[in-house]
Amino acid sequence: MRHTEKSKAAFDEAKRYMPGGVNSPVRSFANVGGNPLFIARAEGAYIYDIDGNSYIDYVGSWGPMIVGHAHPQVVKALQEAVVRGTSYGAPTLMETELAKLVQSAYPTIECIRMVNSGTEATMSALRLARGYTGRDKIVKFIGCYHGHNDSLLVSAGSGMATFGVPSSPGVTKGTAADTIAVPYNDEDAVRDVMEREGDHIAAVIVEPVAGNMGLVLPRQGYLSLLRELTEQHGTLLIFDEVMCGFRASLGGAQAAYDIRPDLTCLGKIIGGGLPVAAYGGRREIMEQISPSGPVYQAGTLSGNPLAMTAGIETLKLITADPEEGKADYSRELTIKTKNLLLGWQRTAKEAGVPICAHQAGSMFGIFFIDRDVYNYEDAAAADQDAFRIWFETMLDEGVYLAPSQFETVFMSGAHTDKDIERTIAASEKAFAAVKKARK
């Protein structure tokens, strides 16, 4: 067993000063029990806690560390940038440079606005959609998370689709009333909503590859249906690719599934580990944003020079042209991810533990369930106790995974074949522990 006494003491102290001892709920380990690790540093594919333990890290700060932690090229650029100042509140050449790099991978983004978080990106995109269309209502999908803005913190009833009701205190019924929540991957439900309400709906917002109920893939043709229905009713289609952007493929889910959304939200990777997100899309829509148009949105730290620097260097690394002798970054990560999942599937089968394994490029995850998972209800039916045992055993074996079955994990360019072999070996013990607990 690893010793984590310092982390436990740090958590006890943190709870005196912060709600639950953390600044974001999932970090508390509430879904798996025990105490969270307090991290001292990270490098490459590894993180190190304050007790001196090292772990192979597949959380990657929840996705942005696609080139690994503290990549020398990113670190060097940041060191050079910080002495020039940490914030200007004025335009820089770096903002345009990062915009060009994003646009080269996402041709649907003809115009872009930088912000500071995924929540800010989705909130701003929805305000823009309402302003552009002159409509109030939006459609979201149960299990898809788009940040903690009020209009998206809603839940749905047991029917095929229902007007949202607040799922968090502090969200007014009036705010939630314009949000319609629909089961993800349910064609009949979204057809019904669009038939009844389509001409009043400003936008349909979706994680095209859902990463916040665990990793759940869209059914074949589902995203095409969303594009078809929204076009029929003059409704904007918003792809929230904060998580799957540059992960499902270099051009995200929209490239992988060949869909052209009207607006796209990005985050995580475009900040290289610093707080950056963005929303963008068709020029005629984006030019409704102030100061070009009447829809207001602003941010003192938007386009922060350090954040732009980290994003630029990260995108340079992952978009390097293979024809210039560089490896195809996205393809290499996809292969590594597939090899790891194949190893997990093999060791699970050997242990007699049914799992459902999903992959989208360098995103991956498993559910402890004996059938395919297509929506939130499927994910919620998975065995949470089995996941807790799996997580604890993997952590004790030196593998750091997301502390919830409803989160996605990630591969980075820093993970080596040896790291993957070690992770597969650890899974043998973890699946055996699950099997033993079930007897």
PyMOL commands that set and color helices and strands:
alter all, ss='L'
color gray80, all
select helices_A, chain A and resi 5-14+19-21+25-28+60-62+72-82+93-105+118-133+150-152+173-177+187-200+222-233+252-256+268-271+283-286+305-318+322-324+329-351+376-380+384-396+417-438
alter helices_A, ss='H'
color red, helices_A
select strands_A, chain A and resi 39-43+46-49+54-57+111-115+137-142+154-155+162-163+165-166+179-183+201-206+236-240+263-267+277-281+356-360+363-367+399-400+409-410
alter strands_A, ss='S'
color yellow, strands_A
deselect
rebuild
show_as cartoon
